[in-house]
Amino acid sequence: MAEELEIKLTDTAWLGPVFETNFERRVFVLNDGQAVIECALDRGSIIAREHRQPLNEVEFELKSGDPSRLTVWATTLLPLPGYAKVLRLLSEFRRKASN
């Protein structure tokens, strides 16, 4: 039984990509004296077989300082052309694992 299970788990010939993302990322740092924020702009597409959808994403990451400056910068910079017609902010509070 264990030998049969091992064969099934290692037989990955059926695996293949379902979709792919192709995008360019531009990163810059915003420093207004109250906070240091990294801003990443992604522009490209998501492709699944014959289907293609645009990918336009803006990510703000607080590096240091006042967290309320994230909202100030986001509402100032958005909507950027091609990124957002309606401003939707999702806040994700997490700490990155330290190495």
Buried (B, 14 or more C-beta within 10 A) or exposed (E): EEEEEEEEEEEEEEEEEEEEEEBEEEEEEBEEEEBBBEBEBBBBBBBEEEEEEEBBEBEBBBEEBEEEBBEBBBEEBBEEEEBBEEEEEEEEEEEEEEE
